[in-house]
Amino acid sequence: MPTTRRDFLKYCLASSAILGLDPLDLGFLREALASPSGPSVIWLQGSSCTGCSVSLLNHIADAPPYTITDVLTDHINLIFHPTLMALAGEPAVATLRRVYEAGNFILVVEGGVPTAFDGHCCLVYSYEGQEVTFQQAVQEHAARASHVICVGTCAAYGGIPAAGDNPSGVLGVQGFTGRSTVNISGCPANPAWVVWAIVQLLLGRPIALDEVGRPTELYTRNHLNETVPAIIHDKCPRNQGGTNEASDFGTDGQCLINLGCRGPFTRAQCENCWNGKPGQGHWCIGVNAPCHGCVEPTFPGAQSFYKPYTPI
């Protein structure tokens, strides 16, 4: 297997333009990754489909490491990830507990937090004969983490598990813990954005957040012009040059606003990078789908995805 910190640094070098890292940044990152006392990463999964982890694993780069798999299994001291770790059962939890007791870790949360039924809708592990709920695990680890990153809209705001009647009482992590979180929302989250957030924290840099906890660098403004909000509709290729509004699906080049597109109400830079390929159509609109507003706290909402959208 490749060396952990070396792999992560190679990944950052390959993706430096997408991640917004200059040579000085990479120099600082090299120093941070060389430190044996650098922070560990604990990744907990709750009420979700594991799609954000799948999204991260499906990341494609143009230079080694070509996929994110080696990065996640080997870099930055990833201590605990239910889907990826080789250990299982109490040995895995024992490793987790050692890091928890020592502190100096970054907590990554994927999935919403069920609060009904004393949290027993979602059990994350058992330790010393006691079942531990996701609610308990998030509460304990968030209290001791140096930073908390919410990966995906479910962790950030509740997302699909919190939709409708929500019988399990799912909440986003910040809503549950009351602690400030870095919300990398999306359904699934953009893998490049997840790595960007981890890099900023490794470099010891504060991340400016918008009013719902998302990095302004990724969601609130266009990175090329700070005065231009990053509204999906404004950058949509279907909304350029006075194109017509489509009345049904299957027609290229026409705006889908009357067919449920939520682009006018969605802030993000989805067009800049998906799967390591900026500007190559690897995003929802690029494959002829309307924007469903998956990065917003209101997602999925009560309205149909295929009828004109009115924010509530």
N, C-alpha and C positions, 0 to 999 in steps of 0.2 A: 504494500500500500504506500502511496506517496506520503511524504512528510506533511504533517497537518498544517503548520503555519506557512510552509512553502506553498502548499496547494492553494490556501486561501489568498496569499499574496499574488500568485499567478492568476487566480480568478479575477482579482481586483485590477491587475495590470491589463488583462484581456478586456475588462469591462469598464475601464477607467473613464472613458468618454461618456458612457451611459450613466455611470454613477456620479459623474461630476467631480472626479478626483484629478488634481494636477500632480506633477512630479513631487512637489513638496509634501502634498498629502500622503503620497505613497511612501515617501521616506519616513514620515511619522508613523504610518501604519506598520512599516517593517519593524520599527523599534518597539511598537506596542505588542506585536505578535511575537517578538523575540523574548519578551519578559515572561519568565515562568510564573510570575505572580499575577499575570493577566486574568481578567474575569472569565469565569466559566459560564456556560449557557445551559439553563434548564428550560426545557420545552414541554409544556403541559397541554394536553388535548382534552376538551370537554364536549359540549353539545355542538357537534359539527359533523361534516361528512368527510373530514380529513382532506378535503380538496385543496386547501392551502398548502399542505405538505406535498401533495401530488404536484401542484403547480411549481413549487420550488424544485422538486426533483426533476421536473421536465424542462428546467431551464437549459438552454443551449447556448454555448459560447463558441467563438471562432478560433480560440486558442486554448491550449491545455490549462486547466482541466476542462474538457469539452462539455461535461455535464456537472450538475451541482452535487451529484451523489457523493463523490469523493470529498467535496468540500464539507458537506454536512456530517459525514461519518468520521471525518478526520480533523477538522479545523476547530479553532478557538475553543477547545476543551468542551465540546458538546457532551454534557454529562448524562442527560436523560431526554429521550424522545421515544414515546411508546411505539411508534411505527418503525423507527430506524435502528434502535439500539440492539446490540447483540445479546446483552444480558436480559434476563427475564426474572419475574418473581421477586422474592425478597432480596437476592443479591443486587439487583438493579436498584431497588429502593434503598438499600443500605448505602450504596454509592451516592444516591441522591441526598440522603440524610447527612452524610459527611460534608457535602458541599453546602447544604443548607445551614448546618451548624457553624461552618467557617465563615459564611457570608461571602461578599465580593463576587456575586454572580448576577448575570442578566437573566431576568425571567421573560420567556416568550410564551404567550398564551394563544392558543388556537381553539376557538369554540366559545360559546356562551356559557354562563354560569347558572345552572338550575338551582333555584332557591326553595322551591316547594318541597314538601315531604322531607324536611330537614336535609335537603340536598341529595337524597338517596336515588334520584332519577339518574345520577351519573356517579359511578364509583371509579376512581382512577387507579388505585392499587390497594393492597393490604400489607400491613407491616406489623410484625410481632403479634399476629393473630387478630388484628383490628382492621376493619374496612375503613378506608379513607375516601370521603366524597371529594368530588372536584371542587365543590364550594369550600371545603376545609383546606384543601391543598392550595387553592388560589389565595385564600385569605392569609395562610401562614407564609407562603413563599413571597407574596407581594410585599408583606410587611418587612422582609429582610433583604429584598433584592435592591441592587443599586439602581436599576432601571427596570421598567416593565414595558414590553413591546406587545401590542395586540396585533396578531396577524390575522387579517380577514375581518369582514363586517360582523360576523357572529361574536367574536371576542370583543370587538370595539363597541358595538351598539346592540347586540342581541341577534340581529339578522334574521334569517329564516326560522331558527328554533324559537325565536321570541314572537313570531308573527301570529296573527289570529288570536284565538282564545288563550294561547300560551299556558296550558295547564301545569307545566313544570316550573313556571315562574322564572324563566330565563332572563338574565340581565347581562349587559356588557360588563367588562371587568371594572372600568372606572365607576360605573353606576353601582356596582356591588361593593367595591372596596373603598370608594371615595378617594382613591389615590390617582394622581396624574399619570396618564399612560400615553405612550407614543402609538397612535392608531394608524396602522397600515391597512386601511380598509380596502375592500374589494371582495368579489365572490367569483373566483378566488382572488387572493391578494397577488399583485404583480411581484414575481420573484426578485426582479432587480431592485424594487423599492424595499423589500425586506432586507436584502443585503446592504443597501444604502444606509438604512437605519442602524444596522449592526455596526457598520464601519464608522459612522459618526460617533457612536457611543464608545467604540474602541479607541478612537482618537481623542476622546474626552471633550467632544464638542457639544455645546447645547444645541438642541433642535428646536427651532421656532415652530410653534404649533398654532393652528387656526382655532376657531371657537369650539370645534368639536374634536380637538386633539390630534388632527392630522398634520404632518409636516407641510408647512407652507411651500417648501421647495418642490414638493411633489404634487400638491393638490390645489393650493389656493391661487397661485400665480403662474404665469408663463415664465419659465426659467430664462428665456431670451429677453424678456421685457417685464420688469417688475410692476409696471403700471397696467398690464393687461391681464385680467383674470383668466385662469385656465378653465374656461367653459367649453365643454365638449362640442356643443352646437356651433360655436364660433369657428372651430377648427375642422369641422366635419366636411369631408370632400363632397358630401351630398348637399351641402348648404353653401356652395360657392357659385358665384356668377349667376345668381338669380334662377337656380334650378327649380323645377316644378315640384309640387308636393305630391307624393305618391298616394294613390287611392287603393292600391293592393300591393302585395309583396311580389318579388320576382323581377322587378324593374330596376336596372342599374341607374345610378346617378340621380335619383330623385329623393327628396327629403322624406323621411318616415315619421314626421311629427304627428300626422293624423292617424298613424298606426301604432301609437304608444311609445314612440321614442322619447326618452327622458333627458336627452342631451342638453336641451336648454336649461335644465335645472341641476346639472351635474358638473362638479368641479374636479378635474384630474387631468393628468398628462398621459392618458392611455395611448395616444397616437405616437408617443416618442419611443416606446420600447415595449415589446412583448416577445418573449423567447429570444432575447438577445439580438433582435433584428429591427432596428429603428427604421421607421418610415416605409416598411414593406407590407403593410396591410395586415399584420398579425394582431389585430384587435377586433372587437365585436363588429364595429362598423365596416372594417376592412373585409369582413367575410359576409357582408350583406345582411347583418342583423342590426336591429335598433339598439340604442343604448338603453339598458334597463336601470341605470342609476345605481349600480351595485355598490359604489363607494360611499353612498350617502347614508346618514343615520335613518332615513325614512324607508330604506330598502328592507323587505320587498313591498311593504304597504298593502293596503286593501284593494287597490285598483288593478285592473287587468293590465298586463304588459302590452296588450295589442289594441288598446283603445286610447284615444287622446288623454294625456296625463294632466291632471290638475293637482299641484302641490296642496297638501292639507296642512 
